[in-house]
Amino acid sequence: MESKGFSFCLLCVFVTINLCNGSRLSYFDQTPVKSIKGRDGDVIDCVDASNQPAFDHPLLKNHDVQKGSSNSDSVNKLKMQSWQLDGSCPEGTITIRRTTQEDRIRANSINSFRVSKNHGSSSSFQANSDSKPHGFFQYATVRVEGGEYYGAKAVMNVWAPDVRLNDVSASQVWVLGGSDSDLNAIVVGWHILPELYGDNRTRFYTYWTRDNYKSTGCYNLLCEGFVQISNKFALGAPFHLLSNTNALEIEFSVVIFKGKNGWLLQLDDFILGYWPYSIFTSLKNEATLIEWGGFVFNSQIDGKQSTPTQMGSGHFPKEGLKKASYMRQLQVVDENLKLRSLESPQPLATQPNCYDVTLANNKLWGDFILYGGPGRNPNCP
């Protein structure tokens, strides 16, 4: 069925040339139009939209960025990031979190290995170097597969789980196509990743790959690929508003859907940007698997002991709303760009004593999940 409360902000995005593989990190030597120092210490640069990382490729030097639409209510609702309290970027610019020398060192380190989520119930850790110790993953998700999917939606609340140094905790939506070495993925959500950012703040993020995380793709705007068109939100920037148990729930809506020439990313009801089809292989067409939920990466080498890193709110689904993390209004997009309910969704918890997931449905939230957990506990040694 079509969702009445949602309208797509369709764009005509004219990108037909082939981008580079996105395996290297991009940094700016241009002077930003304006810089905003947030109270959290991050600096957000307002960069001319034509000077963003996607256009480092020589064939994109003269590309005109297409503008999206928004309304003031959605922009006000999305003042969830710390930098938004201290300023805004002028029209014609996009928001880019400034990378420091320390960020570059960390990013180069993390770029030496890739975090992957495979199609199957098992998860894997892809490494480019045998010298990088392998950890392991735990998942609590729900997925649909076997159809043709033109996008996905979720409304997710935002938390600050405890995360051990070198671990990762993420809550996200996966849009996947292909398999094995040709696995294409778009990922959107929030995570805590100390090895990338140098802190334990909860940050909004994106990721993409076209070769199963082996050599292409990157987080946020750290390489050519994602074309940002809005200056209302910043990839990689921390949230200053977070959910609290038995108190206020902080949430945002994410929709990823196929446009004329790329996969569009919509937050509430404005378009943040798009991934051109030209950077993909399998995802030039429809997706074949959609997944919602969370994962934790345990950096311990031997994997014999569970990590105390939390997923979601750090509470199990059985503890109920106001404590457990949730994603609601889980829907897929059909070939007519209509939102549809899930058919035969499959919950998956790889270690339910550590992190679990519960799938439910009601008239207000539609299909939704409660997911997460505390990690190491007496039943998860």
C-alpha positions as CSV (number, residue, x, y, z in Angstrom):
1,M,0.0,0.0,0.0
2,E,1.1,3.6,-0.6
3,S,2.2,5.7,2.4
4,K,0.1,8.8,2.5
5,G,2.4,10.8,4.7
6,F,5.4,10.6,2.4
7,S,6.1,12.3,-0.9
8,F,9.2,11.7,-3.0
9,C,11.2,14.8,-3.9
10,L,12.1,13.6,-7.4
11,L,15.1,15.1,-9.1
12,C,16.4,15.1,-12.7
13,V,20.0,14.3,-12.0
14,F,22.1,14.3,-15.2
15,V,25.2,12.2,-14.5
16,T,26.2,9.8,-17.1
17,I,30.0,9.6,-17.0
18,N,31.9,7.0,-15.2
19,L,33.4,8.0,-11.8
20,C,36.6,6.7,-10.4
21,N,36.6,3.7,-8.2
22,G,36.4,5.6,-5.0
23,S,39.2,3.7,-3.3
24,R,41.3,6.8,-2.4
25,L,40.6,9.5,0.2
26,S,39.7,13.0,-1.0
27,Y,40.7,16.2,0.8
28,F,40.3,19.8,0.0
29,D,42.8,22.4,-0.8
30,Q,40.2,25.0,-1.7
31,T,39.3,27.8,0.7
32,P,35.7,27.2,2.0
33,V,33.0,29.8,1.4
34,K,32.3,29.7,5.2
35,S,33.4,27.6,8.2
36,I,31.3,26.7,11.2
37,K,33.0,25.5,14.4
38,G,30.5,23.4,16.3
39,R,30.4,23.3,20.1
40,D,31.5,19.7,19.8
41,G,34.8,20.7,18.3
42,D,34.1,19.6,14.7
43,V,34.4,22.1,11.9
44,I,31.9,22.1,9.1
45,D,33.1,23.8,5.9
46,C,30.6,25.3,3.5
47,V,32.1,24.3,0.2
48,D,31.0,25.4,-3.2
49,A,28.8,22.5,-4.5
50,S,30.9,22.3,-7.7
51,N,34.1,21.6,-5.6
52,Q,32.9,18.6,-3.7
53,P,34.7,15.2,-3.8
54,A,32.5,13.7,-6.5
55,F,33.8,16.2,-9.0
56,D,37.5,15.5,-8.4
57,H,37.2,13.3,-11.4
58,P,38.3,15.3,-14.5
59,L,35.2,14.4,-16.5
60,L,33.0,16.1,-13.8
61,K,34.8,19.4,-13.6
62,N,32.0,21.3,-15.4
63,H,29.1,19.4,-14.0
64,D,26.2,21.5,-12.7
65,V,24.8,20.3,-9.4
66,Q,21.0,19.8,-9.5
67,K,19.0,21.4,-6.7
68,G,16.5,19.5,-4.6
69,S,13.5,20.7,-2.7
70,S,12.8,21.0,1.0
71,N,10.4,22.6,3.4
72,S,11.2,24.6,6.5
73,D,9.4,22.2,8.8
74,S,11.7,19.3,7.9
75,V,14.8,21.4,8.1
76,N,13.8,22.6,11.6
77,K,13.1,19.1,12.7
78,L,16.4,17.9,11.5
79,K,18.4,20.4,13.6
80,M,19.8,17.3,15.3
81,Q,23.5,17.8,14.6
82,S,25.7,19.9,16.8
83,W,27.0,22.3,14.2
84,Q,23.5,23.4,13.3
85,L,23.3,25.2,16.6
86,D,26.2,27.4,15.6
87,G,25.4,28.5,12.1
88,S,24.2,27.5,8.6
89,C,25.8,27.3,5.2
90,P,24.9,29.8,2.4
91,E,22.9,28.7,-0.7
92,G,25.0,27.1,-3.4
93,T,27.3,25.3,-0.9
94,I,27.3,21.9,0.7
95,T,28.4,20.9,4.2
96,I,31.6,19.0,4.6
97,R,33.1,17.9,7.9
98,R,36.7,19.1,8.0
99,T,39.3,16.4,8.2
100,T,42.3,17.0,10.4
101,Q,45.7,15.4,10.0
102,E,44.8,13.0,12.8
103,D,41.6,12.2,10.9
104,R,43.6,11.4,7.7
105,I,45.9,9.1,9.6
106,R,42.9,7.2,11.1
107,A,41.1,7.2,7.8
108,N,44.1,5.7,5.9
109,S,44.3,3.1,8.6
110,I,40.7,2.1,8.4
111,N,40.8,2.2,4.6
112,S,43.2,-0.7,4.8
113,F,40.3,-3.0,5.8
114,R,36.7,-3.1,4.8
115,V,33.6,-3.8,6.9
116,S,31.2,-6.0,4.9
117,K,27.7,-7.5,5.3
118,N,27.1,-10.4,3.0
119,H,23.8,-11.6,1.5
120,G,23.6,-14.7,3.6
121,S,23.0,-15.2,7.3
122,S,26.7,-15.4,7.9
123,S,28.8,-12.2,7.9
124,S,32.4,-11.7,6.9
125,F,35.2,-9.4,7.5
126,Q,37.0,-8.3,4.3
127,A,40.7,-7.4,4.6
128,N,43.1,-6.0,2.1
129,S,46.1,-6.9,4.2
130,D,46.9,-10.1,6.0
131,S,48.7,-8.1,8.7
132,K,45.4,-6.6,9.9
133,P,43.9,-8.7,12.7
134,H,40.4,-10.0,11.9
135,G,37.6,-9.5,14.3
136,F,34.0,-10.7,14.0
137,F,30.5,-9.4,13.6
138,Q,27.2,-9.8,15.4
139,Y,23.9,-8.8,13.7
140,A,20.3,-8.1,14.7
141,T,18.4,-7.3,11.6
142,V,15.3,-8.0,9.5
143,R,15.6,-8.4,5.7
144,V,13.6,-9.0,2.6
145,E,15.0,-10.7,-0.5
146,G,13.9,-12.5,-3.7
147,G,12.1,-9.5,-5.3
148,E,13.0,-6.4,-7.2
149,Y,13.4,-3.4,-4.9
150,Y,13.7,0.2,-6.0
151,G,14.3,1.6,-2.6
152,A,13.7,1.3,1.1
153,K,12.4,3.4,4.0
154,A,12.9,3.4,7.8
155,V,12.3,5.8,10.7
156,M,15.0,5.1,13.2
157,N,15.7,6.5,16.7
158,V,19.2,7.6,17.7
159,W,21.2,6.5,20.7
160,A,24.7,6.6,22.2
161,P,25.7,3.0,23.0
162,D,28.9,2.3,24.8
163,V,31.5,1.2,22.4
164,R,34.9,-0.3,23.2
165,L,38.0,1.2,21.5
166,N,38.5,-0.3,18.1
167,D,35.0,-1.8,18.0
168,V,32.1,-0.5,15.9
169,S,28.4,-0.2,16.7
170,A,26.0,0.8,13.8
171,S,22.3,1.0,13.1
172,Q,21.5,1.3,9.4
173,V,19.6,0.4,6.2
174,W,21.3,-1.8,3.6
175,V,20.4,-1.7,-0.1
176,L,22.1,-4.5,-1.8
177,G,22.5,-5.9,-5.3
178,G,24.6,-8.6,-6.9
179,S,26.6,-11.2,-5.0
180,D,30.1,-12.4,-4.2
181,S,32.8,-10.1,-5.7
182,D,30.0,-8.1,-7.6
183,L,28.1,-7.3,-4.4
184,N,27.0,-3.6,-4.6
185,A,25.8,-1.9,-1.4
186,I,24.5,1.4,-0.2
187,V,24.4,1.9,3.6
188,V,22.8,4.8,5.5
189,G,22.3,5.2,9.2
190,W,24.2,6.2,12.4
191,H,27.3,4.7,14.0
192,I,30.0,5.0,16.6
193,L,33.4,4.3,15.0
194,P,36.3,5.5,17.2
195,E,38.9,4.3,14.7
196,L,37.6,6.6,12.0
197,Y,36.7,9.7,14.0
198,G,38.8,9.5,17.1
199,D,35.9,9.7,19.5
200,N,32.7,7.9,20.7
201,R,30.1,10.3,19.4
202,T,27.1,9.1,17.5
203,R,27.3,10.2,13.9
204,F,25.2,10.1,10.8
205,Y,26.9,8.3,8.0
206,T,26.8,6.7,4.6
207,Y,28.8,4.0,2.8
208,W,28.9,2.5,-0.6
209,T,30.8,-0.2,-2.5
210,R,30.5,-2.0,-5.8
211,D,32.9,-4.9,-5.2
212,N,31.9,-6.4,-1.9
213,Y,34.0,-3.9,0.1
214,K,37.3,-5.0,-1.4
215,S,38.7,-1.9,-3.1
216,T,35.9,0.6,-3.9
217,G,33.7,2.8,-1.9
218,C,34.1,4.8,1.3
219,Y,32.4,6.5,4.2
220,N,30.6,9.8,3.7
221,L,32.6,12.1,1.4
222,L,36.0,10.5,1.8
223,C,36.2,9.6,-1.8
224,E,34.4,10.3,-5.1
225,G,31.0,8.8,-5.4
226,F,28.2,10.4,-3.4
227,V,27.0,13.8,-4.9
228,Q,25.7,16.0,-2.1
229,I,23.1,18.7,-3.1
230,S,21.8,20.0,0.3
231,N,23.6,22.0,3.0
232,K,21.1,21.1,5.7
233,F,22.9,18.0,7.1
234,A,26.5,16.9,7.2
235,L,27.8,13.4,6.5
236,G,29.9,12.2,9.4
237,A,28.8,15.0,11.8
238,P,27.7,14.1,15.3
239,F,24.2,14.3,16.7
240,H,23.6,16.5,19.7
241,L,20.1,15.2,20.3
242,L,19.9,11.6,21.4
243,S,17.2,9.3,22.7
244,N,17.1,8.5,26.4
245,T,15.5,5.5,28.1
246,N,12.0,6.3,29.4
247,A,12.2,9.8,28.0
248,L,12.3,11.6,24.7
249,E,12.8,9.6,21.5
250,I,15.0,11.3,18.9
251,E,14.4,9.9,15.4
252,F,14.8,10.7,11.7
253,S,13.4,9.2,8.5
254,V,15.6,7.8,5.7
255,V,14.5,6.8,2.2
256,I,16.8,5.5,-0.5
257,F,15.2,5.2,-3.9
258,K,15.9,5.1,-7.6
259,G,15.8,8.4,-9.5
260,K,16.4,9.2,-13.1
261,N,20.2,8.8,-13.0
262,G,21.0,7.7,-9.4
263,W,20.0,6.4,-6.0
264,L,18.6,9.3,-4.1
265,L,18.9,9.8,-0.3
266,Q,16.0,11.6,1.3
267,L,16.0,12.7,5.0
268,D,12.5,13.4,6.2
269,D,11.3,15.3,3.1
270,F,14.4,16.8,1.5
271,I,17.0,15.3,-0.7
272,L,20.5,15.2,0.7
273,G,22.2,13.8,-2.4
274,Y,22.5,10.8,-4.7
275,W,24.8,8.0,-5.8
276,P,25.1,8.1,-9.6
277,Y,24.4,4.7,-11.3
278,S,27.7,5.0,-13.1
279,I,29.6,4.1,-9.9
280,F,27.8,0.8,-9.6
281,T,27.5,-2.5,-11.5
282,S,24.6,-4.5,-10.1
283,L,22.9,-1.5,-8.6
284,K,22.7,0.2,-12.0
285,N,19.4,-1.8,-11.9
286,E,17.1,-2.7,-9.0
287,A,18.3,-4.0,-5.6
288,T,17.7,-7.7,-4.7
289,L,18.0,-7.5,-0.9
290,I,17.0,-4.9,1.7
291,E,18.1,-5.1,5.4
292,W,17.3,-3.0,8.5
293,G,18.9,-3.2,11.9
294,G,22.2,-3.1,13.7
295,F,25.6,-4.7,13.9
296,V,28.6,-4.7,16.2
297,F,32.1,-5.4,15.2
298,N,34.2,-7.1,17.9
299,S,37.9,-6.2,17.3
300,Q,39.2,-8.9,19.6
301,I,41.4,-11.1,17.4
302,D,40.5,-14.6,18.5
303,G,36.8,-13.9,18.9
304,K,36.6,-16.2,21.9
305,Q,35.0,-13.6,24.2
306,S,32.1,-11.3,23.5
307,T,32.6,-7.6,23.6
308,P,30.9,-5.2,26.0
309,T,30.1,-2.9,23.1
310,Q,26.4,-2.2,23.0
311,M,24.1,-2.2,20.0
312,G,21.3,0.3,19.6
313,S,20.3,1.5,23.1
314,G,22.1,-1.3,24.8
315,H,18.8,-2.8,25.9
316,F,17.2,-6.0,24.6
317,P,14.0,-5.9,22.6
318,K,12.1,-7.8,25.3
319,E,12.6,-4.7,27.5
320,G,10.1,-2.9,25.3
321,L,9.7,0.6,23.9
322,K,11.3,3.5,25.7
323,K,14.3,1.2,26.3
324,A,15.0,-0.8,23.2
325,S,16.1,0.8,20.0
326,Y,13.6,0.7,17.1
327,M,13.2,1.2,13.4
328,R,9.6,1.7,12.3
329,Q,7.7,2.2,9.0
330,L,9.9,-0.4,7.4
331,Q,8.9,-0.3,3.7
332,V,10.3,-1.0,0.3
333,V,9.8,1.0,-2.9
334,D,8.3,-0.7,-6.0
335,E,8.9,0.0,-9.7
336,N,6.2,2.7,-9.6
337,L,8.1,4.5,-6.8
338,K,5.3,3.6,-4.3
339,L,6.1,2.6,-0.7
340,R,4.9,-1.0,0.0
341,S,4.7,-3.2,3.1
342,L,7.2,-5.9,3.6
343,E,6.5,-9.4,2.2
344,S,7.9,-12.4,4.1
345,P,10.5,-10.4,6.2
346,Q,13.1,-12.5,7.9
347,P,14.5,-11.6,11.3
348,L,18.1,-12.6,12.0
349,A,20.0,-12.5,15.3
350,T,23.4,-14.1,15.0
351,Q,23.8,-14.3,18.8
352,P,20.5,-13.5,20.5
353,N,21.9,-13.7,24.0
354,C,24.2,-10.8,23.1
355,Y,22.0,-8.8,20.7
356,D,18.5,-9.7,19.6
357,V,15.7,-8.5,17.3
358,T,11.9,-8.6,17.4
359,L,9.7,-8.0,14.3
360,A,6.2,-6.6,14.9
361,N,3.4,-4.7,13.1
362,N,0.7,-2.3,14.1
363,K,-1.5,0.3,12.5
364,L,0.5,3.3,13.6
365,W,4.1,2.0,12.9
366,G,3.4,-0.6,10.2
367,D,6.3,-3.1,10.2
368,F,8.8,-2.3,12.8
369,I,11.7,-3.9,14.8
370,L,13.0,-3.6,18.3
371,Y,16.7,-4.6,18.3
372,G,20.0,-4.4,20.1
373,G,21.5,-5.5,23.4
374,P,24.3,-5.0,25.9
375,G,26.8,-7.3,24.5
376,R,28.8,-9.3,27.1
377,N,26.6,-10.4,30.0
378,P,26.2,-13.6,32.0
379,N,24.3,-15.3,29.1
380,C,26.8,-13.9,26.6
381,P,30.2,-14.5,28.0
